[in-house]
């Protein structure tokens, strides 16, 4: 590889970096602030809070382990009684704590915490 081809390679790299910098500068510009009444396609901006009714977010609960969920249910049964414990488990579509899915553990712990405090 000769000196000429190395220089050509560096020139190509420099040109590519300049193009990347130009694009990055354009992305770094703040987005324009749209005023009320502005129309974007078929969406008109109106004053007031934005409400997203079509896709409600499900609540996010802290992660919990099976032993934590089991302890929470046992504490709930101790405080509220066996029938209340069965009703609580039924809200999650199960009859026993061991039937809960791992992604339900946090919700169960949060539900018990809310119900007992």
Residue pairs with C-beta under 8 A, 6 or more apart in sequence:
34 40
34 45
35 45
36 45
36 46
36 47
37 44
37 45
37 46
38 44
38 45
39 45
59 107
61 106
61 107
61 109
61 110
62 106
62 109
62 110
63 105
63 106
64 72
64 105
64 106
64 108
64 109
65 105
66 97
66 98
66 100
66 102
66 105
68 105
68 109
69 97
69 100
69 104
69 105
69 108
69 109
70 97
72 108
72 109
72 112
72 113
73 85
73 88
73 89
73 97
73 108
73 112
75 112
75 116
76 84
76 85
76 88
76 112
76 115
76 116
77 84
77 85
79 116
80 88
80 115
80 116
86 95
88 108
88 111
88 112
88 115
89 95
89 96
89 97
91 111
92 100
92 104
92 107
92 108
94 100
97 108
100 108
